[in-house]
Amino acid sequence: MHSMSERWTDPATRIYTQRSLRLYDTLVMGVFADRVWDCPAANFLAHYRQHLTSNHAEIGVGTGYCLDHCRFPAPNPRLALIDLQPNCLAYSARRLARYQPQTYVHDAREPMRLGIERFDSIALCGVLHCLPGGMGEKARVFDALEPIVAPGATIFGYTLVSDRVHDRALCRWVHRGLNRLRIIDNTEDRSSDLHAELSRRFVSPRVESIGCIAFFSVVAASRNTDAQGGRRHA
């Protein structure tokens, strides 16, 4: 297992400089989402609006784009921002300062033993396609969530998968380049594999692909269900 300092030097983490974060929304949520991944930004926002609660943890915060463009169900939500990259945390915290978010530097692959109360919604957005290994290894992040997941909580997110990457030349070119630069690691990621890993952990997971993006959501089991032998929640 690599140390946190070693992980911070990974290309997928190191790319998030203050300068690149200022360009992120235009490049990724604008150009890439619409013209490369065939999944306009409106789809990401709709996914958030469907699942977001006022007791929310954001893991892998990016620039805070979706949280900034969505409205919480209550005016004073409890919001935690959790990321290994301090630049992302600082950028998103400033952007979302109106919610007074709490920030935590933490690796999503490590158990979330943060000593805080559990959350009713947790987002893992754009995290899986940045992690190394196959989907079976990536999916361990769902197990790591256990200490912060409230019974009946919704866990949701999205990831870039390879199912339809080869449909268009531009998509193939960008996908190949990002993987060679190790900014993403998803050449073997499939939406069916994501669904299979979620099914091992949760009852009735939902995975829907729009273009090259797989949107997912699950509801964590209650502790009563766990005691009766049902699937455990992550």
N, C-alpha and C positions, 0 to 999 in steps of 0.2 A: 504494500500500500504506500503510495507516495505521500509526502508531507504536504501540508497546505501551501507552503511557499513554492514547492515544486509545481503544484497544480496551477498556481497563479501564473506561472510562466508558460503554460500550454497556449498554443496559438488561439484556440477557441476562447480563451479568457483574456489573453494579452491584447487582442484586437480592440477591446473596448477602452479606448483612450477618450479623453474629454473631447477631442476633435472629432473622432469617429462617431461618438454619441450624438453630436450636434447634427450629423448627416444621416443618422440612422433612420429616422422616421421617413424622410424623403426617399432614401434609397431602398430600404427594406419594405416598409409598409406602403410605399408608393410604387416605385418601379418594379422591384422584384415580385412583390405579392401579386400585382395585377398582370404584368407582362411576361414574367418568367414562370411563376408558380401557378398562374391561372386561378388565383384566389384573392379577389379584391379585398381591401381592408375592411369593408363593411361586414364581411363574414366573421372576422375576428371579433369585431365589436358586438355583433349579434350573439356570439357564443358567450362572451362575458356577461352581457345583459341578461341572458337566460339563467346563469348560474351564480352570479355575484351576490354575496350577502353582506350585511353590515358588520360581520365578525370574520374578517378575511385575512389570509396569509398569501403573499405573492412570492413564489420561489423562482428565481431566475428573472430578475426584474426588468432587464433591458433598459429602456428609457422611461418606463411607466406609461407608455402610449395608450394602451387600452384602458387602464384605470383612470387616466386623465380625461378620456373621452366618454366614459360611462358614468352613470349616476348611481350612487349607492342607495339602497332602499331606505336608509335613515340618514338624517343630516350630519350626525356625529359618529361615523363608523369607527370601529377598532380595526386598524390596518397595520400589518407587519410586513416589512420588506426583507427578504432573506436571499442573500447572494454571496458567492465567493469573491466577486469582483468589487472592490471598494469604489471604483469609479462609477459603476452602475448604481450602486446604493446611494452615493452622494447625489448623482444626477437626478435619480427618480425621487429621492426624498425632497429635494428642492422643488421639483415640479409638482409634487403632491403635498406640499407643506400645509395646505389648507386643511388636511386631514390629520395632521400631527402624527405621521407614521413612526413606528418604532423600527429601527434597522438592526439587522444581525448579519455579521459576516460568518457564513457557514457553507460548507460543501453539501450539496443536495444528496450526495451518495452516503453521507454519514448520518446516523440516527439523530433526529431533531430533538436532542435532549437539551432544550434551551431554558428549562425552568419557567415556562410561561403557560398560561391557560390555553386550552384547546380552541380550535377555530371551526366555524360552521361552513366555510368554503375555503378551499385551497387551490391555487392555480399553479400549474407546471406548464408554462407556455414557452415554446422554443427551447426547452431544456434537453429533451431526449435526443434530438438530432445532433447536439453538441457533445454528447457523451461517447466515449470509446466503447468498442465491443458490440456484440449482437444485442438484439432486443431483450433476450433473457437477462443479460447483465445490466442493461440500462434500466430495466423494470424494477431493479432493486431499490430505486428511489421511492417507489410506492411503499415498500416495507419501511424505509427510513422515516416516513411521515408519521408512523404510529403514535409517537408521543404528543403530537399536536393536533390530532384529528378527533373532533368531537363525534360521539355517536350520531349517526344520521347525517353527517356532514357530506357535502358534495365536493368531490375532487375532480377538477376538469383541466383541460388544456389543449394544446395542439402540438404537432411535430411534423417536420418535413419528411415524407417517406418517398421511396423510390418507385412505387407502383407505376406511375405515369410519367416518370422523368424522360423516358425515351420517346414520348409522343411528339416532341418538338425539338428541333435542332438547337434553338437558343437555350432551352431548358437543359438539354444534355450538356452543352458547353459550360454553362454556369455551374451546374451540379458537379461536373468533373473537376472544374477549377477549385471550387470551395473545398472539395474533399482532398485534393492534392495539397492544398495549403493548410489542411487540417483545421480549418475554421469550423467545418462540420464533419461528422463521421457517420454517414447513414447509407452507404452504398448497398447494404444488405437489409435495411429497414423496410418492412412491409406492414401495411395496415392490418392484415390478417394476423401477423405475429403480435402486434400490439394488442389486438382483441384477445388473442389466446392468453397473453400474460395477464391482462386485466381479469379475464375469466377465472384464472387460478386464484385470484385474490378477492374478487368481488362478485356479487350476484348481479346479473343483467347489465353488464357494461354496455355503453353505447359508443360506437366508433363510426364516424361519418367522414368520408373523403370528399373534399372539394378541390379540384385540381390536384396539386401535389401535396396538399396539406391534409393530415388526418386530425380531425377534431374528436376528442374523447371526453366522456364524463362517466362518473360512477358515484354511487351513494354508499358511504361506509356503513357497515352493519352495526346494529346496536349491540351493546355488551350482552343483552339478554339473548340475542341470536347466537353470539359467540358461545355463551354458556350451554346452549342447547345443541352445540355441535355444528352450527352453521359456519360458513366461510368467515375467516377473521377479516377485520378491516385493516387497511394499511396504516 
